[in-house]
């Protein structure tokens, strides 16, 4: 019974029967794959016990997802023509684009009484109202925590104390892209501001903003928590670690991420060639985001290449050395890649808008959900394309390349491409000592035309330092200095 309760076998079976689904994809992350056979057996038994048509329902286990395991893998489900997806484990609850989905969050162990004690003590010491957010795997225990806190607050101050304590709710355990209400979860109230993040939703008291609240997070230090810290970086945040049963108040390590992200934004401004990494083919709105990003890059006088791949890593992206920066279009909980080991930085769509929308300033607000950026009109770009901008990294003014040369390639065909390559080779090696520097390569062709390779002379007998070393000449099958024997 504990196994069936953890994987909510009865509720999953009810969801399948109520919608009359015949082909069901069961998506498991790597760490839960060992339980997949047991889940299938239990689910099959439950379906058969309720109706005779239970044997007609096909159950297909999916693993090794193409993109992040927190998102519904609609691509993998389409290979078996699935009617829906049952997603197990940690999830970002990003809206799907085609298939209905049901989410089984799991039930992580937690000491509800200990958590309640830390929550009440923190609420008592805080001068602000406290909003309780949590990982979805702890949602099952929220009722126990709420009831325990009600009993605890009765002895600490009654209604006045309880008015400072607020709990977020889970938006929905299922979603259907054909029904807007299932995706949005609820409608906004004109008198109260509402927020959604990581599958949670909550409303604020009238006249208050998020900065007027302290946040109490229940869960591990994972991508969901990082999403909360970055999005609400102006709030006081503490984290209750359910594994160690302790309250952690130091979030400086997470906040340092903002400094790193700001540096990447400044570095992206100097990019000439931009790679758009498509990190999802299932999250609703990803196509609109790609088109919007490409249009913004073009207006900024830069060249964009769209790359569709699975989970990015340094080896994959090293195959595209011409790209100065990559924009990763993905769900909010996989968008933040630690690109220290990458040859080029990887930024989010929000950071790209800050970098390529001339005149924009970082006010401290940070947006993780790319759906919130779709259709946001970039302003102030029309008359700034020809102006030089100041680069903090290069310490001078940069004149971004004009896209007219690249447009000629598309208009005039191969002849224009040859002329463009010749121009790049002629300009290569010239030192630009003016106060206004030229931008970097305008396209992949320009990059590779101006790129040079020089081998080393391994036969040199001189130990004296040389200003440069001449490599071998000729072909690898027979260098010029080699003697061909008859």
C-alpha positions, 0 to 999 in steps of 0.5 A, a space after each residue: 500500500 505504501 508503494 501504491 500511495 507513493 505513486 498514486 496508482 488509484 488516482 492515475 487509473 481514475 485519470 486514464 479511465 475518465 478520459 478514455 485514454 488507450 495509449 498512455 506514456 509513463 515518463 520516469 526520471 533516471 532515479 525512479 526507473 527502477 520502480 517502473 516495472 512495479 508501477 506498471 504492474 500495480 497500474 495494470 491491476 488497478 485498471 483491470 479491477 475497475 473495468 474489463 477494458 483495462 487490458 485494452 489500455 497500452 502502457 509504455 515506459 519512457 526513460 532517458 528523455 531528450 531534454 530535461 526530465 522535469 518537462 513532459 517529453 512530448 517528442 518521445 510520447 509522439 513516437 508511440 502515438 500516446 494519448 497522454 503522458 503520466 509524469 513521475 518525479 520532480 517537475 517544473 509543471 511547464 505547460 504542454 503544447 499538445 498532449 494532456 498530462 498527469 503529474 505524480 510528484 512523489 512524497 518526500 519524507 518530512 517531519 511536519 511538527 519540526 517544520 512547523 516549529 521552525 516556521 512559527 519561530 521564524 514568523 514570530 521573529 520576522 517583521 514582515 508577513 511570511 509566504 510559505 513556498 515548497 517543493 512539489 514533493 512536499 505538497 502532500 504534507 502541507 495540510 498537516 503543516 497548516 493544521 499544526 501551525 494553526 494550533 501552534 499560533 493559537 498560543 502565540 498570538 491567535 488571529 494577529 499571528 496567523 494573519 502573518 502566515 500565508 501558504 502557496 497552493 499547487 496549481 494543478 496535478 493535471 493539465 490539458 493544453 486544449 483547456 486554458 483553465 487547466 494551464 493557467 490554474 485560476 483567473 487573476 483577481 483585479 483587487 489582488 496580485 497573483 504569482 505563479 512559479 514552479 507549479 505553485 500559485 498564491 495571491 498577495 494582500 491588497 496593496 502589497 508587493 512581493 518585497 513586502 513578504 519574507 519567503 519560507 522555502 520547504 525543500 532541498 537546494 535544487 533548481 526549483 529553489 534557485 528559480 525562487 531565489 533569482 525571481 524574488 531576489 529582493 525578498 528575505 528568504 530562508 530554507 527549511 531542509 527536510 532531510 537535516 531538519 534544520 532552518 538555513 538562513 544563508 542564501 548568499 551562495 544562490 544570490 551570487 549567481 546574479 553577479 555571474 549572470 550580470 557578467 554574462 550579459 555584458 559578455 553577450 553584448 560583444 557577441 557577433 555570432 549568436 547560437 540559439 539552443 532549442 532546449 525543448 520541443 514540448 513546452 508551450 510557446 517555444 516557437 514564438 520565443 525562437 522567432 522573437 529572439 531571432 528578430 531581436 538578434 537581427 535588429 541588434 546587427 548580429 547573426 543568429 544560428 538555430 541549433 536543436 540538440 538534447 542536453 547541452 554539454 561543453 563537447 557538443 557546443 565546442 562543435 560550433 566555435 564560431 558562436 560567441 554566445 548561446 541562448 538556451 530556450 528551455 523551461 525555467 528550471 533547466 535554463 540556468 546552465 553553469 557555463 564555466 567549462 564551456 567555450 562560450 557563455 550560455 544565457 537565458 532569453 531574459 538575459 538575451 533581451 537585456 544584452 541585445 535590446 540597446 538602452 535596456 538596464 538591469 533593474 534587479 528584476 529577473 524573469 525565468 519563464 520565457 512564456 512571460 517574455 513572449 510578445 514583450 515588445 523591445 523598445 528603443 532599438 530603431 535608431 540605435 543600430 548605427 551608434 557605437 556602444 561602450 563595452 565594459 569588458 573591452 574598455 572602449 566603444 564598439 561599433 557593431 557590424 552592419 547586416 547589409 553585407 550579410 543580406 547581400 549574401 542572401 540576395 546575390 548568391 555565391 558571388 557575394 559569398 566569395 567577395 565577403 570571404 576575400 574581404 575577411 581575409 584581407 582584414 585579418 591581421 590588421 591592428 585596429 588602434 582607433 578609439 572605436 573598435 569594430 565588432 566581431 565576425 558577422 557570420 560563420 563564413 566570416 569566422 572560418 575565413 579569418 581563422 588560421 591554423 599554424 603547426 609547430 616546427 618540432 625539428 628545431 635545434 635552437 633553444 633560444 626563444 623565438 618571436 614565432 615558430 614556422 610550421 611545416 609546409 605542404 600536404 600531410 601526405 608529403 611535406 616539402 622538406 621530405 625526400 621522396 625515395 624512388 
